[in-house]
Amino acid sequence: MPLIVITGLPRSGKTSRAKELEKYFTELGKGPVHIVSEADCIARSGCGVKESFTDTGKEKQIRASLKSEAMKLLTKSTLVIMDGTNYIKGYRYEIFCMSKNARTTQCTVHCAMTVEQRNARREEIVQSSSSGELDAETFDALCQRYEEPQDTSRWDRPLFTVYGGEEMELARINSALYEQAPLPPNLATQNMPLSATNFLFELDKSTQTIIDQIAAARKIGLDGPVEIPQAGMRAEVPANMSVAQLNRHRRQFLNYVKMHTNVSSDISKIPAIFAKALEIQELKVNQCATKLQQLHYEESLVANSKRTPRKS
């Protein structure tokens, strides 16, 4: 169930650390343990290591493949280790959201290098680089682009930084993954409830029907509340609300329902919720108008007082 995100520059020892973690947790009986390797994703893409970091399209494809494979393996009984550079903080945030949505724990292992270690690795690249492989220029560019994980960033926490030659804090990593409660998913990381396969179709259809009923009532001169039979109520929608405004509120409502799982998964309740939403939207507009009128009145009083001469 837990997820370990390994991040670091090329040749920082990420794969060795991934295998060390795999061995440790397998011996603890935490298996099955899966390593999702960036190197494997690069090999499957058919491009070289250099191209995977210099070609924007290829790089996005490889990141998507790495994340997709990790997502498929992330279950209640598995431990997944993402072995890759994972050098973009926005990408690590996406992985963090994936973990929250899966209701699993996560930690970040940063394979860091000292300046001396980095220079030594660069020299190794200069001596051994071949066509299609990582070269010194690409390595230097990655050093500049690399967004190091920070313990202050919630998507990187808990963060374990380890330099070459140091021992990993395996016991603390185990505690972070198996002795802590996973973060609850928030509304932004949850999918819309689909209690019926045609939920989206019915949602769109029922709200459009209400808009049509209100528009038809206004067309024949009915300026008061509009009867909405399917909602079992009369909608208090002011006559000055145009069809364009109604459709704008409808689009806002559809987006809101799709993003917020706590609205309703019962399509039969949607008409009443939407009718009430239209009333609330107009109430907000009226409140704003009233406030603006009040401010305008107060400003006019101040202006008049400045023009009125004082009595001596």
MITITI-149196 format. One record per atom (N, C-alpha, C, O): x, y, z; residue in three letters. Coordinates in steps of 0.001 Angstrom, whole numbers, plus 500000, padded with zeros to 6 digits. Layout:
<sites>
XYZALA...
</sites>
This chain:
<sites>
500802498787500000MET500000500000500000MET500842501273500000MET500518502199499256MET501931501367500816PRO502700502618500836PRO503472502863499543PRO503676501962498730PRO503891504119499386LEU504648504528498207LEU505920505242498642LEU505879506132499491LEU507047504851498062ILE508322505522498300ILE508732506195496996ILE508892505532495971ILE508902507508497038VAL509332508267495864VAL510819508565496009VAL511223509323496890VAL511624507971495147ILE513065508239495153ILE513347509344494145ILE512862509298493015ILE514119510325494550THR514462511436493671THR515947511744493774THR516558511573494829THR516516512197492675GLY517940512529492665GLY518454512668491250GLY517785512276490294GLY519633513223491119LEU520260513385489818LEU520726512032489280LEU520852511076490045LEU520980511943487985PRO521550510707487446PRO522864510363488146PRO523645511246488501PRO523087509085488333ARG524298508550488965ARG524437508950490440ARG525547509019490969ARG523323509206491083SER523366509538492515SER523106508314493386SER523061508427494611SER522935507143492765GLY522732505912493526GLY521285505562493778GLY520987504821494715GLY520371506079492962LYS518938505860493180LYS518563504382493073LYS517849503854493927LYS519044503720492026THR518683502314491819THR519229501425492928THR518557500490493363THR520442501711493386SER521017500939494502SER520181501111495759SER519953500152496498SER519723502341496002ARG518875502603497173ARG517529501901497028ARG516988501387498007ARG516989501877495811ALA515712501201495576ALA515829499711495888ALA514943499132496516ALA516920499097495449LYS517131497665495715LYS517363497401497203LYS516942496373497733LYS518038498341497870GLU518259498206499310GLU516931498260500063GLU516704497489500995GLU516057499178499648LEU514730499285500266LEU513899498038499979LEU513200497532500858LEU513980497546498739GLU513238496331498367GLU513659495161499249GLU512808494429499754GLU514950494982499436LYS515477493885500253LYS515030494025501705LYS514619493047502330LYS515113495244502240TYR514762495487503646TYR513292495172503911TYR512968494464504865TYR512411495692503073PHE510981495501503326PHE510519494084502986PHE509562493591503583PHE511171493437502053THR510850492037501762THR511195491157502955THR510429490266503321THR512352491413503558GLU512764490645504740GLU511851490908505932GLU511701490050506802GLU511239492096505972LEU510286492410507045LEU508917491786506792LEU508035491836507650LEU508750491203505618GLY507460490603505281GLY506419491610504849GLY505220491377505002GLY506876492740504304LYS505951493797503879LYS505553493668502413LYS504891494549501864LYS505951492588501794GLY505722492431500358GLY504267492249499982GLY503394492214500849GLY504007492132498690PRO505006492228497631PRO505524493660497431PRO504783494631497582PRO506804493762497090VAL507443495059496856VAL507706495203495360VAL508296494320494738VAL507266496322494789HIS507448496565493354HIS508318497803493149HIS508078498848493753HIS509324497675492295ILE510134498828491896ILE509683499267490506ILE509738498494489550ILE509237500515490408VAL508869501089489115VAL510051501939488666VAL510341502973489268VAL510722501509487624SER511997502101487216SER511854503071486049SER511259502750485020SER512411504258486233GLU512451505238485147GLU513299504714483989GLU512977504953482825GLU514377504005484305ALA515246503440483263ALA514478502464482379ALA514682502435481165ALA513592501660482981ASP512779500722482201ASP511808501472481293ASP511591501082480146ASP511225502555481817CYS510293503365481019CYS511016503997479832CYS510463504088478735CYS512263504435480060ILE513062505014478974ILE513352503955477914ILE513243504221476717ILE513719502762478355ALA514021501669477417ALA512798501314476576ALA512914501080475373ALA511617501273477214ARG510389500933476478ARG509999502024475486ARG509345501750474480ARG510401503258475770SER510036504371474882SER510835504353473583SER510456504993472603SER511952503611473585GLY512764503503472380GLY513753504633472183GLY514391504719471133GLY513893505503473177CYS514845506606473056CYS516017506398474007CYS515962505541474890CYS517072507178473828GLY518225507089474704GLY518036507916475960GLY517075508677476075GLY518952507766476896VAL518864508504478162VAL518945510004477911VAL518190510776478502VAL519860510420477036LYS520011511846476746LYS518723512424476175LYS518265513482476608LYS518143511733475209GLU516912512212474573GLU515760512285475566GLU514890513148475447GLU515750511387476540SER514656511367477520SER514650512617478392SER513633512940479007SER515782513323478449PHE515854514552479245PHE515927515818478396PHE515747516920478915PHE516188515672477098THR516310516849476231THR515113517035475309THR514864518144474837THR514370515966475046ASP513169516036474213ASP511960516173475135ASP511612515240475859ASP511323517348475103THR510207517626476019THR509081516615475878THR508530516149476875THR508740516277474636GLY507661515318474413GLY507974513949474979GLY507130513330475626GLY509195513470474733LYS509608512164475261LYS509634512180476788LYS509228511217477440LYS510120513293477346GLU510221513391478801GLU508841513310479451GLU508664512620480455GLU507867514012478880LYS506498513960479407LYS505923512550479292LYS505244512064480196LYS506208511909478165GLN505715510541477942GLN506277509580478987GLN505553508735479514GLN507556509711479280ILE508203508821480256ILE507674509086481659ILE507430508145482415ILE507492510362482017ARG506933510686483344ARG505527510122483489ARG505170509582484536ARG504728510252482425ALA503358509728482465ALA503361508212482605ALA502548507646483336ALA504282507556481899SER504387506093481971SER504790505639483371SER504241504671483897SER505750506341483969LEU506217506011485319LEU505083506147486336LEU504875505272487176LEU504364507249486244LYS503261507499487179LYS502126506501486975LYS501548506003487942LYS501810506211485716SER500725505277485408SER501019503879485941SER500145503223486506SER502262503431485754GLU502632502094486225GLU502578502015487747GLU502130501017488310GLU503042503085488411ALA502993503114489879ALA501548503088490368ALA501228502420491351ALA500686503816489678MET499277503876490071MET498611502508489957MET497804502134490807MET498950501768488911LYS498355500439488711LYS498793499446489791LYS498033498559490177LYS500023499609490269LEU500561498676491264LEU500193499050492693LEU500353498245493610LEU499702500269492881LEU499419500766494230LEU498113500169494752LEU497029500638494405LEU498220499135495583THR497050498495496183THR497225498453497696THR498239498907498226THR496232497908498381LYS496277497851499844LYS497357496903500370LYS497748496997501533LYS497832496006499534SER498779494991500016SER500188495131499455SER501055494317499773SER500437496146498625THR501746496265497982THR502516497491498458THR501935498466498935THR503827497418498316LEU504708498562498542LEU505328498905497197LEU505937498051496553LEU505175500149496774VAL505683500581495473VAL506827501568495677VAL506717502514496457VAL507927501334494964ILE509095502215495015ILE509281502828493630ILE509520502111492659ILE509170504151493539MET509369504848492271MET510833505255492160MET511282506175492843MET511564504572491308ASP512998504804491124ASP513208505684489894ASP513207505196488764ASP513389506994490127GLY513581507912489006GLY514138509242489470GLY514292509476490669GLY514442510116488516THR514952511441488891THR513879512236489628THR514157512866490649THR512643512203489103ASN511514512884489762ASN511932514275490233ASN511687514667491374ASN512574515012489315TYR513225516262489705TYR512316517489489656TYR512728518572490071TYR511096517342489160ILE510172518478489067ILE509203518432490242ILE508515517431490442ILE509147519510491020LYS508302519501492217LYS506817519395491865LYS506036518823492625LYS506428519950490705GLY505034519825490281GLY504653518380490009GLY503528517962490284GLY505590517625489471TYR505356516196489212TYR505261515430490525TYR504427514537490668TYR506117515781491486ARG506047515120492800ARG504729515464493498ARG504194514654494256ARG504211516661493242TYR502902517022493807TYR501798516150493200TYR500880515731493905TYR501885515879491902GLU500904514998491259GLU500930513610491898GLU499884513004492131GLU502133513116492178ILE502271511804492820ILE501678511845494225ILE501036510890494665ILE501898512957494927PHE501338513149496268PHE499810513078496225PHE499191512439497076PHE499208513731495239CYS497745513690495089CYS497272512272494777CYS496222511843495254CYS498045511557493981MET497717510162493665MET497703509315494930MET496817508480495113MET498685509531495805SER498753508776497062SER497566509100497958SER496977508206498567SER497214510389498038LYS496080510785498872LYS494794510156498362LYS493965509680499139LYS494642510162497049ASN493434509585496465ASN493355508088496716ASN492266507533496861ASN494524507427496768ALA494581505983497041ALA494546505681498532ALA494555504517498932ALA494505506731499361ARG494470506600500824ARG495657505772501337ARG495493504848502133ARG496833506126500865THR498037505414501269THR499070506380501831THR498998507585501591THR500026505850502574THR501119506670503089THR502213506787502032THR502303505977501109THR503033507807502191GLN504086508065501214GLN505260508743501898GLN505079509464502879GLN506463508515501385CYS507634509260501846CYS508544509508500654CYS508415508866499612CYS509462510444500820THR510407510793499761THR511822510488500219THR512221510873501318THR512578509800499383VAL513993509526499657VAL514819510315498644VAL514771510047497444VAL515571511283499139HIS516386512137498271HIS517813511616498241HIS518514511651499253HIS518240511136497086CYS519624510678496915CYS520466511895496536CYS520593512239495361CYS521031512531497541ALA521766513778497334ALA523240513507497061ALA523751512419497328ALA523906514519496524MET525345514428496267MET526031515705496736MET525495516802496579MET527211515554497309THR528023516721497641THR528595517285496339THR528514516643495292THR529168518478496407VAL529775519084495218VAL530883518185494679VAL531018518012493468VAL531668517621495578GLU532761516739495161GLU532222515491494468GLU532752515069493440GLU531166514901495034GLN530569513711494427GLN529981514034493057GLN530102513249492116GLN529347515192492958ARG528758515597491679ARG529841515788490616ARG529677515359489474ARG530931516421490988ASN532035516624490035ASN532647515293489606ASN533022515117488447ASN532744514357490555ALA533296513037490232ALA532391512295489250ALA532874511659488314ALA531069512381489468ARG530123511720488563ARG530181512359487170ARG530075511671486154ARG530347513664487143ARG530439514357485851ARG531665513886485082ARG531604513671483872ARG532757513730485777GLU533985513267485126GLU533809511847484598GLU534315511515483527GLU533095511013485343GLU532811509651484879GLU531996509683483590GLU532226508892482675GLU531038510615483531ILE530197510743482338ILE531039511175481145ILE530869510656480042ILE531950512127481362VAL532824512601480284VAL533671511452479735VAL533875511343478525VAL534157510605480629GLN535046509515480230GLN534312508367479537GLN534885507672478697GLN533032508175479898SER532337506971479415SER531155507232478500SER530563506281477990SER530790508490478274SER529579508773477499SER529734508316476054SER530796508448475446SER528638507775475526SER528600507337474131SER527331507869473500SER526512508493474174SER527164507629472228SER526004508129471503SER524702507651472147SER524509506460472392SER523826508605472411GLY522530508274472998GLY522523508226474503GLY521463508249475129GLY523722508160475097GLU523797508108476554GLU523900509522477127GLU524041510499476392GLU523826509605478438LEU523904510898479113LEU525282511520478890LEU526303510862479089LEU525307512801478472ASP526582513487478314ASP526715514583479362ASP525768514876480093ASP527902515187479429ALA528187516186480460ALA527276517405480340ALA526858517973481348ALA526972517803479111GLU526119518977478899GLU524715518746479455GLU524149519616480118GLU524165517577479181THR522827517246479691THR522846517110481210THR521908517530481888THR523907516527481736PHE524046516393483194PHE524086517767483856PHE523441517982484883PHE524845518701483270ASP524922520065483811ASP523554520745483768ASP523170521449484702ASP522825520526482671ALA521489521130482542ALA520541520585483607ALA519743521332484174ALA520630519286483876LEU519783518679484904LEU520130519212486289LEU519248519404487125LEU521417519450486528CYS521831520029487818CYS521191521400488017CYS520823521763489134CYS521062522163486925GLN520454523488487003GLN518937523398487171GLN518340524194487895GLN518319522428486501ARG516857522312486511ARG516315521582487732ARG515134521703488060ARG517162520836488395TYR516696519977489491TYR516096520790490640TYR516744521682491187TYR514868520473490992GLU514169521139492106GLU514221520204493315GLU513425519273493442GLU515168520476494182GLU515390519588495324GLU514160519522496219GLU513493520537496424GLU513850518348496755PRO512718518231497689PRO513000519010498967PRO514142519105499416PRO511943519562499539GLN512064520350500764GLN511160519764501841GLN510027519364501575GLN511684519722503053ASP510890519195504167ASP509714520100504492ASP508774519681505168ASP509760521353504010THR508661522294504253THR507503522083503276THR506408522602503493THR507738521326502208SER506686521055501221SER505927519798501617SER506529518741501804SER504623519904501744ARG503835518770502243ARG503905517575501303ARG503767516433501743ARG504120517826499998TRP504178516701499058TRP505518515962499111TRP505644514872498554TRP506513516543499773ASP507806515869499933ASP507961515233501312ASP508917514494501548ASP507041515510502212ARG507161514991503580ARG506520513612503709ARG505551513312503011ARG507061512760504608PRO508346512906505298PRO509506512699504328PRO509453511848503440PRO510558513502504522LEU511695513502503606LEU512919512886504279LEU513276513246505401LEU513551511956503577PHE514775511319504070PHE515886511581503050PHE515854511059501936PHE516858512388503443THR517971512733502553THR519178511867502886THR519582511767504044THR519749511245501864VAL520897510357502076VAL521960510644501015VAL521662510695499821VAL523191510829501460TYR524321511062500556TYR525036509741500274TYR524888508768501014TYR525806509727499201GLY526556508531498856GLY527490508118499978GLY528244508937500501GLY527439506852500343GLY528282506357501429GLY527602506360502776GLY528099505746503721GLY526460507047502886GLU525726507082504154GLU524737505921504234GLU524345505342503221GLU524347505598505463GLU523334504572505693GLU521946505207505633GLU521737506303506153GLU521013504526505006MET519633505003505007MET518986504744506359MET519307503769507038MET518075505623506738GLU517342505468508001GLU516159504534507763GLU515005504963507752GLU516460503269507577LEU515439502298507184LEU514336502151508221LEU513163502039507865LEU514697502149509498ALA513695501990510553ALA512731503171510566ALA511528502994510758ALA513263504380510362ARG512409505572510340ARG511510505578509108ARG510359506008509174ARG512037505103507993ILE511221505007506777ILE510081504021506995ILE508942504284506609ILE510387502893507611ASN509363501895507922ASN508286502483508826ASN507095502256508613ASN508711503245509841SER507763503872510764SER506871504875510043SER505666504934510289SER507469505666509150ALA506700506677508415ALA505650506047507513ALA504583506622507300ALA505949504875506988LEU505040504228506044LEU503987503360506710LEU502850503296506244LEU504360502686507805TYR503468501679508377TYR502931502017509771TYR502062501311510284TYR503432503071510378GLU502957503427511716GLU502245504774511743GLU501872505264512809GLU502059505363510579GLN501363506639510477GLN500090506456509662GLN500025505614508766GLN499086507252509984ALA497831507190509227ALA498000507942507913ALA498644508991507881ALA497435507423506832PRO497529508145505556PRO496728509432505605PRO495748509534506342PRO497145510414504820LEU496412511673504756LEU495062511436504094LEU494974510699503112LEU494002512058504627PRO492690511873503998PRO492651512583502661PRO493234513659502521PRO491978512008501674PRO491881512681500375PRO491027513926500494PRO490014513918501194PRO491424515004499816ASN490591516201499817ASN489711516193498576ASN489816515301497735ASN488840517199498470LEU487881517212497375LEU488562517279496018LEU488065516725495037LEU489714517966495964ALA490400518131494685ALA491017516838494178ALA491285516714492983ALA491249515874495059THR491894514628494629THR490921513469494526THR491337512335494289THR489628513733494700GLN488647512658494612GLN487901512720493294GLN487707513792492721GLN487486511556492825ASN486687511481491616ASN485215511620491958ASN484782511314493069ASN484458512087490979MET483033512260491177MET482354510919491392MET482711509945490731MET481378510838492305PRO480679509573492515PRO479821509217491315PRO479049510046490833PRO479947508014490839LEU479143507572489710LEU478312506378490148LEU478693505227489932LEU477163506667490771SER476298505594491223SER475566504968490046SER475085503839490132SER475484505707488948ALA474875505179487735ALA475774505546486565ALA476419506594486572ALA475813504677485564THR476712504911484438THR476321506147483643THR477161506741482968THR475040506543483718ASN474580507700482956ASN474433508936483837ASN473657509834483512ASN475172508993484957PHE475024510114485891PHE475277511453485206PHE474486512384485349PHE476380511551484461LEU476726512813483812LEU475668513221482790LEU475317514395482680LEU475168512240482048PHE474131512535481057PHE472871513052481731PHE472296514049481295PHE472436512374482802GLU471229512779483514GLU471416514127484208GLU470487514932484274GLU472624514368484725LEU472929515652485365LEU472767516787484370LEU472133517799484665LEU473342516612483193ASP473250517630482148ASP471806517828481694ASP471345518954481512ASP471104516712481515LYS469727516761481013LYS468781517421482008LYS467967518260481622LYS468877517055483282SER467937517578484284SER468130519069484518SER467152519798484686SER469379519533484532THR469616520970484739THR469182521779483526THR468662522886483671THR469393521230482318GLN468959521934481114GLN467437522030481062GLN466897523039480608GLN466740520990481523THR465269521009481556THR464764522133482450THR463803522820482102THR465404522323483596ILE464998523393484516ILE465219524762483882ILE464374525648484011ILE466342524941483201ILE466607526209482508ILE465527526465481464ILE465028527584481345ILE465163525428480706ASP464124525563479674ASP462775525919480297ASP462034526724479734ASP462443525331481453GLN461174525622482124GLN461115527078482583GLN460089527742482437GLN462220527567483135ILE462263528961483596ILE462170529913482407ILE461449530910482460ILE462906529602481326ALA462878530450480135ALA461484530486479517ALA461028531540479073ALA460800529328479485ALA459446529265478924ALA458470530084479755ALA457596530756479207ALA458616530029481087ALA457734530806481967ALA457925532302481755ALA456951533055481729ALA459160532735481604ARG459425534159481380ARG458905534608480015ARG458476535749479846ARG458952533692479045LYS458535534034477688LYS457047534348477609LYS456626535169476794LYS456241533691478462ILE454792533942478436ILE454377534972479482ILE453189535160479742ILE455364535637480077GLY455066536742480976GLY454924536408482440GLY454477537260483209GLY455285535199482869LEU455220534835484287LEU456494535316484979LEU457568534746484789LEU456361536372485784ASP457532536980486412ASP457809536471487824ASP458866536762488384ASP456884535722488405GLY457056535251489773GLY457823533949489850GLY458511533573488901GLY457710533257490976PRO458367531957491154PRO457905530958490092PRO456748530972489671PRO458820530102489670VAL458528529131488613VAL458384527743489220VAL459238527295489985VAL457300527074488872GLU457058525717489358GLU458017524741488673GLU458086524679487445GLU458757523979489489ILE459669522953488967ILE459159521608489475ILE459543521184490566ILE458303520924488711PRO457665519685489195PRO458656518613489635PRO458463517981490674PRO459710518403488857GLN460657517342489193GLN461449517633490462GLN462016516728491074GLN461481518924490856ALA462167519290492098ALA461203519341493273ALA461620519400494429ALA459891519316492963GLY458888519390494020GLY458883520735494722GLY458643520799495928GLY459144521817493986MET459230523137494605MET459051524221493542MET459022523955492340MET458932525443494034ARG458881526601493149ARG460193527359493288ARG460606527703494396ARG460836527612492178ALA462134528290492192ALA461946529796492207ALA461307530364491321ALA462511530436493224GLU462425531893493366GLU463531532551492541GLU464498533089493081GLU463362532495491225VAL464358533089490329VAL463812534403489789VAL462798534393489091VAL464447535535490087PRO463951536842489650PRO463792536937488144PRO464525536307487381PRO462818537738487731ALA462501537858486310ALA463628538501485516ALA463734538284484309ALA464477539295486180ASN465546539980485443ASN466770539105485195ASN467761539579484641ASN466717537840485594MET467835536933485306MET467669536397483890MET466731535652483607MET468579536776483006SER468487536400481594SER468827534927481385SER469361534257482269SER468498534446480183VAL468817533061479834VAL470333532847479834VAL470821531786480223VAL471065533864479394ALA472532533764479394ALA473065533599480815ALA473976532807481055ALA472485534357481763GLN472896534226483164GLN472538532843483711GLN473323532222484429GLN471345532377483361LEU470914531054483819LEU471874529966483324LEU472253529067484074LEU472254530067482062ASN473174529067481503ASN474567529166482122ASN475249528155482290ASN474988530388482461ARG476287530542483117ARG476272529888484490ARG477222529200484863ARG475181530103485252HIS475042529476486567HIS474960527953486435HIS475458527215487286HIS474325527501485360ARG474218526052485132ARG475602525441484908ARG475920524393485470ARG476414526093484092ARG477766525578483846ARG478587525554485136ARG479328524603485386ARG478455526598485951GLN479159526643487231GLN478709525495488133GLN479522524869488814GLN477408525231488126PHE476856524161488956PHE477374522797488502PHE477749521968489331PHE477395522564487191LEU477890521287486665LEU479348521061487068LEU479720519968487493LEU480161522096486933ASN481570521972487322ASN481707521703488814ASN482562520925489237ASN480860522351489606TYR480918522177491061TYR480576520738491447TYR481263520129492267TYR479516520201490853VAL479093518831491184VAL480162517822490777VAL480404516848491491VAL480801518052489633LYS481845517134489169LYS483050517117490105LYS483701516084490267LYS483345518261490720MET484533518373491567MET484264518056493029MET485197517755493775MET482995518119493456HIS482676517940494872HIS481819516696495064HIS480650516658494679HIS482422515692495663THR481742514407495826THR480656514434496887THR479846513512496973THR480636515493497699ASN479674515517498796ASN478364516197498423ASN477511516383499290ASN478176516574497158VAL476925517224496763VAL475802516203496732VAL474871516275497535VAL475884515258495814SER474908514164495760SER475274513209494642SER475671513628493555SER475137511927494917SER475309510926493865SER473946510391493438SER473862509506492586SER472871510932494036ASP471502510532493717ASP470936511533492722ASP470661512677493086ASP470759511125491485ILE470325512034490429ILE468946512617490706ILE468637513710490230ILE468107511908491469SER466758512400491755SER466769513649492631SER465799514406492651SER467873513863493360LYS467970515032494242LYS468563516252493545LYS468495517365494068LYS469138516045492374ILE469834517123491679ILE468912518286491305ILE469315519434491495ILE467677518058490773PRO466827519193490404PRO466577520163491554PRO466660521377491367PRO466273519640492740ALA466021520514493889ALA467287521266494292ALA467227522448494633ALA468437520580494252ILE469703521231494608ILE470025522340493609ILE470478523418493995ILE469788522070492319PHE470085523067491295PHE469157524272491409PHE469596525414491274PHE467864524015491660ALA466914525119491816ALA467316526023492978ALA467256527248492869ALA467725525416494083LYS468188526191495238LYS469470526952494899LYS469668528084495339LYS470333526317494113ALA471595526958493728ALA471339528220492913ALA472047529215493064ALA470323528176492046LEU469975529363491261LEU469511530499492169LEU469858531660491948LEU468729530160493187GLU468269531177494134GLU469447531793494886GLU469510533009495067GLU470368530953495317ILE471534531433496070ILE472409532322495201ILE472911533346495664ILE472595531932493938GLN473416532731493037GLN472835534128492889GLN473565535118492933GLN471523534207492713GLU470895535506492533GLU470945536311493816GLU471109537531493781GLU470803535634494951LEU470881536317496242LEU472238536994496385LEU472329538129496852LEU473303536281495974LYS474641536858496060LYS474749538092495179LYS475360539087495569LYS474147538029493970VAL474176539168493064VAL473456540353493685VAL473941541483493636VAL472276540080494279ASN471510541152494905ASN472254541764496076ASN472232542981496261ASN472921540923496875GLN473687541431498005GLN474812542336497534GLN475072543376498139GLN475477541946496461CYS476557542766495915CYS476019544104495422CYS476621545152495658CYS474863544059494725ALA474278545294494213ALA473891546230495346ALA474122547437495278ALA473294545654496399THR472902546468497558THR474114547114498209THR474076548286498584THR475187546347498341LYS476411546862498955LYS476993547993498122LYS477440548999498673LYS476994547843496802LEU477517548887495930LEU476680550156496020LEU477215551264496035LEU475350549981496080GLN474471551138496223GLN474732551867497534GLN474738553097497582GLN474949551090498605GLN475229551679499910GLN476537552467499886GLN476604553580500408GLN477575551891499282LEU478861552572499193LEU478748553850498369LEU479334554875498721LEU477989553788497265HIS477795554957496419HIS477084556073497194HIS477436557246497072HIS476082555692497990TYR475342556666498789TYR476247557316499827TYR476198558530500028TYR477082556498500494GLU477996557035501506GLU479031557968500884GLU479385558992501469GLU479516557605499686GLU480488558465499008GLU479870559803498619GLU480524560843498696GLU478593559770498198SER477923561019497826SER477737561922499035SER477838563143498919SER477461561324500211LEU477335562118501431LEU478655562799501781LEU478680563968502166LEU479753562050501642VAL481075562616501933VAL481390563750500973VAL481898564796501375VAL481081563528499686ALA481358564559498684ALA480552565819498952ALA481075566926498821ALA479270565666499332ASN478423566823499624ASN478915567585500842ASN478873568815500877ASN479388566835501856SER479866567490503073SER481105568327502797SER481314569360503433SER481938567878501836LYS483134568645501499LYS482781569924500751LYS483481570931500860LYS481670569874499976ARG481278571061499219ARG480552572074500083ARG480520573258499749ARG479956571621501213THR479177572521502073THR480115573365502921THR480895572803503690THR480073574709502815PRO480978575558503607PRO480619575519505078PRO479448575437505449PRO481655575579505914ARG481417575591507349ARG480870576947507794ARG481190577989507222ARG480034576899508833LYS479520578136509414LYS480515578651510433LYS480972577900511295LYS480856579935510340SER481813580503511283SER481149580855512589SER481810581347513504SER
</sites>
